């Protein structure tokens, strides 16, 4: 079970990811993230020292979700060798 702190961190990352996708990195401010998410800038900066750190977290989160999905799909193949070959190709 995730802690409230980890859940809040993931909520921040997901909210920032949505805004970065909509407005781009330069068009997204920490204020805009707080407005959409709710809460305070103090809380946001408690999790991420800067917008750049938040972008790193967004990229890491997206990559982790993608790799988890890819592994599940490839290793879910009936033929393990075929699944591993697909995973290696990806």
N, C-alpha and C positions, 0 to 999 in steps of 0.2 A: 504494500500500500504506500502510495506517495505521501510525503509530508506536505503540509500546507505551503511550506516555503518552496518546495520543489514545484508544486502545482502552480504557485504564483509566478515563479520564474518561467515556467513553460507558457503560461498565459501571456506574459510580457513578450516572450519570443514570438509567439504566434501573432500577436497584435502587431508587433513591429514588422514581421514578415509581410503581413497583409498591406500595411502602409507602404513599405518599401516597394512592393509589387505595384501598388496603385500610383504612387507619387514619385518613385525613385528615391535613391539614398539622399541626394541633395534636397529634395522637396519634402523630406520627412524630418520633422523636428522632434526632440524629446517631449516638448509640450504637446504636440499632436498625438504622440503615443499615449501620454497620460490622459489626454482628453478622451480618447477612444476607449482606453482601458479602465479608466477610473483610478482613484488613488491619488498619490502625490508624487512630485518629482523627487522628493527625498527618498521615497521607497524605491523608485526606479533607479536612482543613482546608487542606492544601497546594493542593488543587484548588478548593475553595470556602470562602470566608471565613466563611460563615454558612448557616444553613438557608434563609434567604430567597434568597441567591444561588443555592443549589442548586435551589430552586423555579423561579427565573427560567430556569435552564438546562433544566429539565424542560419548561417551557412552550415555550421556543424549540425544543427538540428535537422535541416533539410537533407543533408547527406546521410545522416544516421537513419532517418525514416526510409530513404530510398534504398540504402543497402539492406536494411532489415526486410523490406518488401521483396527485393531481388533474391535474397537468400531463401526466404520462405517459398517463393515461386520456383526457383531452380531446384532446391532440395526436396520439393514436393513432387517432383517427377517420379513416375513409377520406376524408371531406370536410373539408379543413382549415378552411374557413369555419365549418362546423357545430361543429367542435372548438373553435375560438376563441370562438364564441358561447357554448358551454357553459362554457368557462373563465371568460369574462367574467361570466356569470350566477352562477357559484360564488363 
